[in-house]
Structure formats: C-alpha cells, structure tokens
C-alpha cells in the first residue's frame, strides 16, 4: 500500500521521463537510481544491496548465479512462495521439506537440517512465509545447513521485521519494499554476500553490466524506474509515521482484530506463536473452504459483496484466513469482518 505522497513522487518522475525521455534516461536516471539504491542499502545495513523489481526476479537472478549440474538439489519448504519453487525446479531437482504452522523454531531448524544432503546446492528459506505468516528462524537454519548456500526470500520483511541481511549469515537475501515499507510496486533490495559478488549478474544486461554488483543492476535499458526513484519518499514516510514503534502499535491492533474474528468464527485465536507482527492466520471452520478454488471464491465474495480485503489460504489440507494490519486500519474493520463471518461462510 503506497501512500499518496509516494505515488505522487512516482508520477512526477514518470512525467519527467515522458516529457524529455532522452535527457531523463541519459542524464537523470542513473543518479536518481543510485540515490534510491543507497537508501535501500542504508535501511538494510549494507552497501552490498542492488535494486530489483521483486523477490521472484531476484530468486531467478540468484539461481542463474549458482552453477547446477545433473543430480543437484534445491531445498525448499512447504511454506515457500510457489513462483520461487517453480523457478527453483527449472534449475535443479526440488527437495521439499514439510513442517506445520505450529512448528517451533527448533523443529523448523531440524527440518531444514534433515533436508540437506550431499546433492544439495542451495537452500531457500522464507523470512516470513507469504502463505502462512510464519516467521522462520533464518539464522538458525543458515547455521544448521552450512556450508550450503542459503537464499532468504524476505519478501515481507523490509519495514515489517528488523532483519539485516548480513546478520542472517545468508549468501543471498531479497526483500520487497512495496509490501510493508510503503514503496510503489516493483521495488526490492537484493543483498549478496562477498563471495558471490563477482559471480552474480542481472538477468538483463545493459551498458552498466560490466560494473558488476551492485551498480550493474542500476540500469536495464529504457524501463520505468519511477517506483525505484520514489523509494526515498517511501522510506521517509515509513519513518515519519513512527518506524518500528508504528509496527509495534499496529501489531497490537492486529492482536485485538484476530481475537474479534476468532470469536466470531468460534475457533481459537492465532494459529502460531511464531507469527509475523502484521500478518496472522486464523483457522476457518471445517468445510468452509476445501481447496485453492474455494479460497479464490471466498476472497471474491468478501471483496465484492462487503468491500472487505482478507485473504483465505489453503495449507496442509485445511483452510485459514490471513489477517493483516496497517496503520490505516481500525478496530471497526475487524468488527465488520467478524459480523460477516458470524453469519456463516460467504460461499453459502
């Protein structure tokens, strides 16, 4: 969710590009992108951060840097983002490990450790699972699977959890700024550990390609960089509303919202103690959804009929409702959802 001032900044950069495209791309683009990259690097605590469009693109970039041969494996979990798992499967054999949403940190670390063998070439770990809102013990996993390289899919991390890429010990880390740090869509930061910086290259070469990491990622031809350029405005907004204090306050709002919705459903509260601050799962009553198709119809009914945005999830054979919170939300929002659900499934 990008605030109006960020979208206005993005629109102004795009206007400049369309007003005088030759000057904008030849003179203005590179310093504006460099400024944005430096803001991303400063927020993530490392100069070794490149800008990419999203975590899926970054995962494909990392997979292109790792050399795979026949028989190599990539370890992912049943909580991993499907597009990243698909990209991994295009490079090597995927070995999927499983653990429930109620797993403890020790159980999660042990699952990853057991999943690694002599054929493992890369491990992909979610900082926060998109499907299940579970925060994974990244540092413990990195230590348990070493020396196998680790890619951290931190799509939901920037502005949400205070995780610095270098502190995780991972070889690669990528997080979207357009989810919880108020950037316009298609802004993500890719961190690469020192031993990989001479190997990794952007998927699309341009005149900066030979500059290497991270500057070689700054320009991929005449693309729209306005979302990147507006990242400084997004981070300024994040700080202006309270930064980590605002995250903590919003998490307390979600605590209340989860309980209100759970009471209406007649189920226990949040499913896991390892939930993200601003994302939680609440179990749906048995039979409310029976698969991915039902989840889509359930979402569409809430959105279309009631103007409520809450995402049903199908995971490990049962349905959940993923609730989120932003500083724009109020307790009344969760009460409105609870009133709808108290009447039964919107599918019936």
Secondary structure, 3 states (H helix, E strand, C coil): CCCHHHHHHHHHHHHHHHHCHHHHHHHHHHHHHHHHHHHHHHHHCCCCEEEECCHHHHHHHHHHHCCCCCCCEEEEECCCCHHHHHHHHCCCEEEEECCCCCCCHHHHHHHHHHHCCCCEEEEEEECECCCCCEECCHHHHHHHHCCCCEEEECCCCCCCCCCCHHHHCCCEEEEEHHHHCCCCCCCEEEEECHHHCCCCCCCCCCCCHHHCCCHHHCCCCCCCCHHHHCHHHHHHHHHHCCHHHHHHHHHHHHHHHHHHHHHHHCCCCCCCCCEECCEEEEECCCCCCCCHHHHHHHHHHHHHHHCCCCEEEEECCEEEEEEECCCCCCHHHHHHHHHHHHCCCCCC
